[in-house]
């Protein structure tokens, strides 16, 4: 029984060391290249601000896209570069890419974020101004129905008094 426990403990120790060694070698013994470009929010309206994050980015870094001007990113702890970019007012709707250039390489995310059309606030989602012909027909029909209903009610009340 004691031998089984000792073997299990030794096996667990070897497994932990065996899994940790490649990670340590990859970080210290190899040149890392930038990876994982993330833009938040991933869906944004024109004029909105994006937060861009890149992993494994060393030194000075810049991010560029056809939807915003080139932006400088700040590299922080753990070689994570971050920055903010404002989407242009005339950016086309649809998916956009972000290209990040770091001292240790370049990385591109071809579908980093999506630009949607602007929102017209205060109009309840309406995209037309004034009443449409359909609105006029509905309103006219309701007014006509109210006049007819009022006339019928008045005629019935009037005939009840004579009886």
Long-range contacts (C-beta under 8 A, 24 or more apart in sequence): 31-104, 32-56, 32-58, 32-79, 32-104, 33-104, 33-105, 33-107, 34-61, 34-81, 34-100, 34-102, 34-104, 34-105, 34-106, 34-107, 35-107, 36-107, 37-63, 37-98, 37-100, 37-107, 37-108, 37-109, 37-112, 38-109, 38-112, 39-98, 39-109, 39-112, 39-113, 41-113, 42-112, 42-113, 42-114, 43-113, 43-114, 43-116, 44-87, 44-113, 44-114, 44-115, 44-116, 45-87, 45-115, 45-116, 45-117, 45-118, 45-119, 46-87, 46-88, 46-89, 46-90, 46-91, 46-115, 46-117, 46-118, 47-86, 47-87, 47-88, 47-89, 47-118, 48-86, 48-87, 49-84, 49-85, 49-86, 49-87, 50-84, 50-85, 50-86, 50-87, 50-113, 51-82, 51-83, 51-84, 52-82, 52-83, 52-84, 52-85, 52-98, 52-100, 53-80, 53-81, 53-82, 54-80, 54-81, 54-82, 54-100, 54-102, 54-107, 55-79, 55-80, 56-104, 57-81, 57-100, 57-102, 57-103, 57-104, 58-102, 58-103, 58-104, 59-102, 59-103, 59-104, 60-102, 60-103, 61-100, 61-101, 61-102, 61-103, 62-100, 62-101, 63-98, 63-99, 63-100, 64-98, 64-99, 64-101, 65-96, 65-97, 65-98, 65-99, 65-112, 66-91, 66-92, 66-96, 66-97, 67-91, 67-92, 67-96, 67-113, 67-115, 73-100, 75-102, 87-115, 91-115, 93-117
